[in-house]
Amino acid sequence: MKKFYLLLSCCLISFLSFSQTSKNGLAIIPEPVNTIIKKGQFILPKHVVIEAGATDDIKPVTAYLKNKLTTSTGVLVTVKNSSSTPATIKLSLNKKPDTALGKEGYHLLVSTKGVIIRANEPAGLFYGVQTLVQLFPKEIESQEVVHHVSWTAPCVDIKDYPRFAWRGLMLDVARHFFTKEEVKQYIDQMVRYKFNLLHMHLTDDEGWRIEIKSLPRLTTVGAYNVKKIGEFGSFTPPAADEPRTYGGFYTQDDIRELVQYAKDRFVNIMPEVDVPGHSLAAVASYPELSCTPGAENYKTRSGEHMMNFSKGSITALVDNTLNPSSEKTYAFLDKVLTEVAQLFPFGYVHMGGDECAKNFWAQSDSVKALMQKEGLKNMEEVQSYFEKRVEKIVESKGKKFMGWDEIIEGGLGPKAAVMSWRGIQGGITAAKLGHEVVMSPTTFAYLDYMQSDRVMEPHVYETLRLNRTYEFEPVPDSVDAKLILGGQANLWTEQVFNIRQVEYMTWPRGMAIAEAVWSPKNKKNWNDFYPRVEKQFPRLDEAEIKYAPSVYDPSFNASMSADSLLKIELTNEIPGLDIYYSFDNSYPDRFYPKYTEPLVAPKDATQLRVITYRGKQPVGRMITMPIAELKSRIERRNRRGQ
């Protein structure tokens, strides 16, 4: 597999010199607000002098830029605070704020004589640095010195600022644990594209990932399960003698280190403690939190089948909820939130609230008693009672309460913020009620979804191609835009077992989200965007960041003709590619038949193989599509239509 990706990377590099670039000749992501290209080039000298103010809040910017330049170019970089000697790169905070730039905007001037970045605040300088880095050759991303490169950047005048203050990515570290260093690695990748919020999903059925000193069993018990490899959700139940050693957690010192690391890159970290559902790790650690007898026998989930989802309902085979009728639950959450609030400076704490299976609540005498006492008519109102109490606990710690859009169903708490994931309707409803909203809909922003055909990807519920992700618009027409804080993409990791797959699932779709939350709405243009994405691929190769080449994979649409022949339609996500195919089990290249119209599968064919080319160069992956798979899709589609 490694050899395959090396071959693919070489192919990508070879053809990208022929590919279209952005309308202005640059390939910056996210697209800046205003760019003027000027004549000439800036040539990086062998001794670079960075001039910046002496304030501590600028030091992370200069440290980042110095490291970026010295690591790949090998130049000598000196940082100074005064203007006594000419500067190669000048970082300057505006004495009189430029109101157009706001807190995170910047003004980047690159001339033949040097570089000047101006901003109102250090965050703006940092984002100006990110744009400057994208102007240099791709080798600037190398982790070692690269020789024989012309270190130049085009002369430009760029004024830029974000559309939204909330530009996030969510990383699920509960389903599979990712180390402190791997989270840092992810933060470094985020800031390339000007994301400023990392949402960490810290707790779930599979693991509790944050040390709570007053509740030690959350990590001694709840942070570990049985290691399983395969297709999550269909694993065999662990045997009693299988070791529960797979997982891990972040100590409080780890969290402090991550928060500081993110802060130095102008990223906030928002913690999520997912309750009342998705709480099996907590219940396995402290069974008294459950309303169900026998909870003392519960174990953290290892990926075995545990939940049944059907249209409009969720039932659990094991009670993975906290007891909403017990004061022990609220005392537990008070302890958790006391420690969490002290660790994370960010103003919001996400408390989950999604996919709460209520079938065990419905059987509980104590929950029935709560309903009678509080006048609650249904289970949605029971959850609303729970959420409102949790909101008060969160607010008592000096934080704002946020939850997934299910918290709307039984009635929102007075100040609750909503993260809308089941499409955008939850966000619309919350905003019309006057609540703050972050948009992260499955329809555009779920990075765990397959990004190519299912024969090429770990199986999950849906496919989300890059062009569909790029259609993401955080502000619906019918709501007050001031209540939409911004947007984010979510990466759930049930099927993501390691950090390399995290990268593969995030990029390039994360670039599309970055542009949706940073760039002006009227600047969005798919035909301008995808060539800039292609220019990012060799930069990611230099940085040894994995990404998905799925944009080059065709889509398959099968149907049966009136005379019972299998017809196959192939479509490309981006224009200008040719598809070559075979039905004879051999591996096609550009000397094979080229796809020009829907194919009719030969009667006895067992598989279709396809590969995409740009000119003479293969750019896509070799895809083998079983004929039986295409026929089964037709049958499933027909059953759904009945």
C-alpha positions, 0 to 999 in steps of 0.5 A, spaced: 500 500 500 505 504 501 508 503 494 502 504 491 501 511 494 508 513 492 507 511 485 500 515 486 504 521 489 509 521 483 503 521 478 500 527 481 506 531 481 508 530 474 501 532 472 500 538 476 504 542 472 499 542 467 493 543 471 489 549 471 490 554 477 486 559 480 483 565 476 489 569 479 494 564 478 495 563 485 492 556 489 491 559 496 486 555 500 482 558 503 481 564 498 482 570 500 477 576 500 482 581 496 488 579 492 492 583 487 498 580 483 504 585 482 510 584 477 516 581 480 518 576 485 520 576 492 527 572 493 528 569 500 535 571 502 540 566 505 540 571 512 532 572 513 531 578 518 524 578 522 522 584 525 516 584 530 514 587 536 517 585 543 510 583 546 509 576 548 503 575 544 507 575 538 512 571 540 508 564 537 508 567 530 515 569 530 517 562 533 512 559 528 515 562 522 522 561 524 521 554 524 517 553 518 523 557 514 529 554 517 526 547 517 525 546 509 530 552 506 536 552 511 536 559 511 539 563 517 533 566 521 534 572 526 528 575 530 529 582 532 524 587 535 527 594 533 527 597 526 535 599 526 536 594 521 532 592 514 528 587 515 526 581 510 519 580 513 516 585 518 510 583 522 506 589 525 500 590 529 496 596 527 497 602 532 490 604 529 485 598 528 483 597 521 476 595 522 475 591 516 480 586 518 477 585 525 481 580 530 483 575 525 484 579 519 491 581 515 494 585 510 500 581 506 504 585 502 510 581 498 514 586 494 521 584 491 524 588 497 521 584 502 514 582 506 510 586 510 504 583 514 500 588 518 494 586 523 490 588 528 492 582 533 497 577 533 492 572 530 491 576 524 499 576 523 499 568 524 494 567 518 498 572 514 504 567 515 499 561 513 498 565 506 505 567 505 507 560 506 502 558 501 506 563 496 512 559 497 514 553 493 511 546 495 518 544 498 517 549 504 512 544 507 518 539 507 521 536 514 528 537 512 532 542 508 531 541 501 537 544 496 536 546 489 530 550 490 528 557 488 525 560 494 521 565 491 514 568 492 510 572 487 509 579 489 502 580 492 497 585 495 492 581 499 487 583 504 483 578 508 479 576 514 474 570 516 467 570 514 466 566 521 469 566 528 467 559 529 472 555 524 472 548 527 474 541 526 471 535 531 476 529 532 473 523 536 478 521 540 473 516 544 472 511 539 479 510 538 485 514 542 490 518 539 496 520 543 497 527 545 503 528 539 498 526 534 493 531 536 498 536 536 500 533 529 492 534 527 492 542 530 498 543 526 495 541 519 488 545 521 492 551 522 494 551 515 487 552 512 486 557 518 481 553 522 481 556 529 477 551 533 478 543 535 472 540 538 475 534 542 470 528 543 472 526 549 467 521 552 463 515 549 461 508 550 468 506 547 472 510 552 473 516 557 479 520 555 480 525 560 483 524 567 478 526 573 482 526 579 476 526 583 473 520 579 479 515 578 475 509 575 473 513 569 480 512 566 482 506 570 476 502 568 473 507 563 479 508 558 480 501 556 477 496 552 478 490 548 482 491 541 478 489 535 480 490 528 475 489 522 468 493 521 466 497 527 459 495 530 459 488 527 465 485 532 464 479 536 462 480 543 469 480 547 470 474 551 471 474 559 478 473 558 480 478 553 485 483 555 482 490 556 488 494 555 486 498 548 485 505 549 488 510 553 487 517 556 490 524 557 492 526 564 490 533 566 498 535 565 497 532 558 490 537 557 494 543 559 500 542 554 495 541 548 491 547 550 497 551 550 500 548 544 493 550 541 493 557 544 500 558 541 497 557 534 491 561 535 486 555 536 481 554 542 480 547 544 472 545 546 471 539 550 465 535 549 463 530 555 457 526 551 451 525 556 446 522 557 447 517 552 453 515 549 455 514 556 457 506 557 464 508 559 462 512 565 457 507 567 462 501 567 466 505 571 461 507 576 454 503 575 450 507 580 449 512 574 445 507 571 437 506 572 438 499 570 439 493 574 445 489 573 449 495 570 455 493 575 456 487 569 457 492 564 464 493 560 466 499 555 464 497 548 469 494 544 465 495 537 460 490 538 453 491 536 449 495 541 445 500 538 439 499 533 437 505 529 431 505 525 427 511 522 425 515 527 427 511 533 433 508 537 434 503 542 439 500 546 441 493 547 445 495 553 443 501 557 448 506 555 445 512 559 446 516 565 440 516 570 436 522 569 432 521 575 438 520 580 441 526 584 448 521 584 448 523 576 448 530 577 453 530 583 457 526 578 457 531 573 458 537 577 465 533 579 467 532 572 465 539 570 469 542 575 475 539 573 474 540 566 472 547 566 479 549 570 483 545 564 479 548 558 479 556 558 475 556 552 468 559 553 463 553 551 463 546 554 459 541 549 455 536 553 453 532 547 445 530 548 445 526 541 442 519 540 440 518 547 436 511 547 430 511 552 428 504 552 431 503 558 428 509 561 421 507 559 422 501 564 425 505 570 420 506 576 425 512 578 424 515 571 417 514 571 416 517 578 420 523 576 416 524 570 410 524 575 413 529 580 415 534 574 409 533 570 413 530 564 409 528 558 414 524 554 421 521 554 424 527 550 421 532 556 425 527 560 431 529 556 430 536 556 429 536 564 436 533 564 439 538 559 436 544 563 439 541 569 446 540 566 446 547 563 445 550 570 451 546 572 455 548 566 454 555 567 456 555 575 463 553 572 463 560 568 462 556 561 456 556 556 452 550 555 452 547 548 449 540 545 447 537 539 440 538 536 437 533 539 437 538 545 431 542 542 426 536 542 423 537 549 425 544 550 431 548 550 434 551 556 434 559 556 441 560 554 443 553 550 447 553 544 446 548 539 450 544 534 446 542 528 448 535 525 442 532 523 442 537 517 440 544 518 433 544 520 435 544 528 440 550 527 434 553 523 429 552 529 434 554 534 436 560 531 429 562 530 428 561 538 434 566 539 439 561 540 446 561 538 448 556 533 454 552 530 452 548 523 455 541 522 450 538 518 451 530 516 449 533 509 456 537 508 460 536 514 461 529 516 468 527 515 467 520 517 463 519 511 465 515 505 469 520 500 469 515 494 465 509 492 464 504 497 468 498 494 474 503 496 472 505 503 471 503 510 463 502 510 459 507 513 452 510 512 453 515 506 458 517 501 460 525 501 464 527 495 469 533 495 464 537 491 458 536 495 462 538 501 464 544 498 457 546 497 456 547 505 453 554 506 453 555 514 447 561 514 440 559 511 436 564 508 431 564 513 435 566 520 438 571 523 446 571 521 448 574 527 446 567 531 450 563 526 457 563 530 460 559 524 461 551 522 465 545 523 466 538 520 466 532 524 470 526 524 467 520 528 472 515 528 469 508 529 472 506 522 478 510 523 484 506 527 490 510 526 492 518 525 494 516 518 487 515 516 485 521 520 489 525 515 486 521 509 479 522 512 480 530 513 484 532 507 482 535 502 474 535 504 477 539 510 479 544 505 472 545 502 470 546 510 475 551 511 473 555 505 466 555 507 467 558 514 473 563 512 472 566 505 466 570 502 460 567 500 460 570 493 467 568 492 466 560 492 466 557 485 468 549 484 471 550 478 476 555 481 477 551 488 478 544 485 485 546 481 487 549 488 486 543 491 490 539 486 496 544 487 495 543 495 496 535 494 504 536 492 505 540 498 501 535 503 506 530 499 512 534 502 509 534 509 508 527 509 501 528 510 496 523 508 490 525 503 484 522 499 485 522 492 478 520 491 476 526 487 479 522 481 475 516 482 469 516 478 462 515 481 458 508 478 450 508 477 447 502 475 440 500 472 437 495 468 435 496 461 428 494 459 431 487 456 434 486 462 441 488 460 446 491 466 447 499 464 453 502 468 454 510 467 460 513 470 461 520 472 467 524 474 467 529 479 472 534 476 472 535 468 478 534 463 479 526 465 478 520 461 476 514 464 479 507 461 475 500 463 476 493 462 471 487 463 476 482 462 479 482 469 485 485 466 488 492 468 486 497 464 491 503 461 490 509 456 490 504 451 484 500 453 477 503 451 475 510 453 468 511 456 464 515 452 457 513 454 454 508 458 456 501 458 453 495 457 456 489 461 457 483 457 453 477 460 458 473 463 462 479 466 464 478 473 467 485 474 469 492 471 475 495 472 476 503 471 482 508 472 482 515 470 487 519 466 489 526 465 492 526 458 497 521 458 498 520 466 494 516 470 491 520 476 486 516 479 486 509 483 485 502 479 478 501 481 475 494 481 467 494 481 464 487 482 458 486 477 454 483 483 455 489 487 452 493 482 446 488 481 445 488 489 445 496 489 439 496 484 436 491 488 436 495 494 434 501 490 428 497 488 426 495 495 427 502 498 422 504 492 417 499 494 
